[in-house]
């Protein structure tokens, strides 16, 4: 099964094993639209997806395919392949090998069902503890919380609301010749709670204050005009973090620049 923009495609080949050859060319296909939840064993049998399977095994195999597809969607897989799939002498269906990919952005929905999974760190390097902490927070909320540390000794730190805005801010800082000074890349969006915003801001500020720079540091708090994020709620968490770290911020001579608007921004 593989996910596409408009839905999921089920591919089935009655041959299996290491010598199966070009599965894409041999496989029968059944496409299920993203908003279609009506797939049934009858629909699978009528689609001729299982062509080549002995008649006496078709019903049980169709039931297996249906259940596998339902689990695929429920757990937010984007790809899953079983090869080979075998029938035992007593009629059981046993997948002998499976490869799969999951959608990391669905971790807030499925983390408990997935169990412990170590996602690869960004940019092909070891993940900082603070990045791991924000990723864990991100997995517990329907909002988006992202953090990548580019230069832990950098002078310019950003806390930007919105994925698009975060790119614009980072690009602009680089275009103005301060790319080497940019300490982090990340964003918070999707109406995070006051507590989640506090934890995100607290993590950024603690990183910012780890190393002193005689020139001082710059903390840019920005974003576009929010559509539905309650700016008052997120800024309550942000202000709480600034107050908690006010002595450290003063000691590191941190300038704070703010540009934000949206619901309740006053």
N, C-alpha and C positions, 0 to 999 in steps of 0.2 A: 504494500500500500504506500502511495506517495501523495503528498499534499501539493496542490497547485493553487493558483490565485482564486479560482472559482469553485474549488471543491477538492475531493479526494478521489484518486483513481486506484481501483483494485486490479492487480495483474495476477493471473494464474496460469501456470504451465503444468501440464500433467506429467512432464518429465522433471527430474530433479537430480541433485548430486553435483559433483565437481565437473562432470563432462556434459552438463546440460547444454552448453553452447550459448548462443545469443538469445537470452530470455526475452529481451525487448521485442525481438522479431517473432518469437514463437508464442508469446503469451497472449491469452484472450484478455480483454479489458472491460471493466465496468466502471463508469464514472458516476459519482454521487455528488450532487451539488452541495455547496456548503450549508444551505438552509434546508436540505432534504433529510428528514429523520424517519423516513418511511421504509427504508430498506428492510426486506424480509427474505426468508429462505425461499419463498415462492419466486420473488423477483430475481434472486440469484440463479435459481434453476432455469427460469424462463430466459435469462439473458445469454444462456449458453457459455457462461464464464467457465464452467467446469467441464467443458468438452474434452473427451479423452479419458475421463474417469469412469471406471466400471459402474454400471447402473445401480447395483446394490449398495454402493458406497456414496452415491450422490447426496442423499438426504442428510446423512450425518456430516458429510463434508460441508454442505451448504450451511448447516447449523454452526459448525466450527468457524467458517468464514464470517458469518454474521456476528458471532460473539467477539471474534478477534477485531472486527471493524468497530464494534461498539466500544471496546476497551481502548482501541487506538484513538478514537475521538474523545472519550472521557478523560484520558490521561494526556491529551494534547501532544500526541506524537506528530511528527512531520514526515517520518519515513519509518517503515518497518518491513523487514524481509525475512521470511522463513525458508530455509533450504538446507536439508530436505525435510519434507513433512511425510511421515510414514503412518501406515495402518499396522497395528499389531495383530497377531492371530486371533485375539479375543475381541477385536473390533475397536480398540482404542486408537485415537488419533494422537500422535506424539510429534511435536516439533523438535528436531534434533539440533538445530542451530538457528539463532536469531540475531540479526543486527538491527539496531533502531537508533533514531535520532528524536530528541524531544525539543520542544520550544521553550527555551530558558525563560522567556518573558511570562510564561504561564506558571512560574514557580509559586506565586502567591495563591494560586488555585490548587495546585497538585503536589506541593512539596511533601506533605505528609504521606501521600500515596506513592510518590517516587522513592521515598526513603532517602538515605544519605547519598548524595551525588556530588562529586567534586567537579565543578565546572572549570573549564580551562581559563587561566588568567589572561587578560587582554594584552595585546602587543607582545606576546610570546615571552613573557618574563614572569618571575615569581610575584605573587600577589602580596601587597602590603596588608598588614592586619586591619588597618582602617578601611581599605577597599573591601576586604572580606566582610567587615562589620556592616558597611553600607549595603553590600549585596544581600546580606542576610535580612536587613531591614526591608529592602526592596521586595524580598520574597514574602514578606508578611503583610503587605499592603497592596491595594489595587492601584495606588498611585505609582509614580516612577521616581526612584532615587538612584542616581548613578554617580560614581566617582572613580576617576583615574588620576593617579599622581604622576605628573610628567617630570617635575623637578622639585624634590622635597625642600631644596634650599632656595627656590624661586621667590621673587619679591611680590609677584602679582598673583593673587588668589581670587577666584571667582565663585560666586554662588548664584547661578542663573536659573531662572524659572523658564522651562520650556526647552524641548530638544532643538528646535530650529534656532531659538535665540542663543542657546549655548554655542552653537556652531558660529553664528554671526559674531558673538563676543570674542571667541577664540581667534577667528580669522582676522578680526579688526586689530586685536592686540598684536598679532603676528605681522600684519600689514604695516603697522606703525613702527615696526622694528624692535618689538619687545618679546618676540617669540621665545628667546632663551631665558627670559625672566618669568614666563608663564609657568606657574607651579602645578596647576591642576586643570582637568577638564571634567565636566560633569553637569548634571541638571537635576532639578526637582520639579515635578509637574503632576498633573492629574489630581489636584486638590488633596495633598497630603495633610494629615492631621497636625495639630499644634505640637503634639509630642514627637511625632516623626520629624517635623521640621526642626525642632529643638535638637534632637539627636544628630541630625545631619549637620546643622550649623556648629554644634559643639565639636563634632569630629573635625570639621574643616578648621575651626579656630585653634584647636589643640595642635593640629599639624602645623599651622601657620606660626605658632609660637614656640616651636621646638628649637629653631635656630635663629639667632639674632643676625640682623643685617644693619650695619652702621647707617645706611641710607634710609632705614625704616621700610615698612611694607605697605602694600595697597590691597584693600579688600573691596572688591567690586560686587555689589549685590544688585542684580539687574534682572531684566526680563521684558517681555512685551506687555501689552495690555491684556490681562487675563480675561477669558470668557466666562469661566464658572468657578475658578479657584477663589476661595475666600481669602483675599489678601490680608485682612485683619487677623484671621486665624493663623496663617503661616507666619506672619510677622510677629505675632505674639510669641511663637516658639523661637524665632530668630532673636528677638529682643531679649528674651530670657537667657539665651546662650551668650549674648554680648555682655549682659549684666554679670553673668557668672564668671566671665573671663575678662572683666574690665581692667583689672590690674595687669594681667599679662599683655593685653592689647596696648595699654599705655606704655608698659615697659619696652615693648617692641616697636613703639612709635608707628602704630598701624593707622593709616588713613582709611576711613570707610566712606565709600561712594555708593549712593543708592539711586536707582531708577526703576520704578515699578508702578503699575496702575492696574485697575480692575475693580471687581466688586468689593466694596467696603475699604478701599485703599485710604480714605481720609483718616 
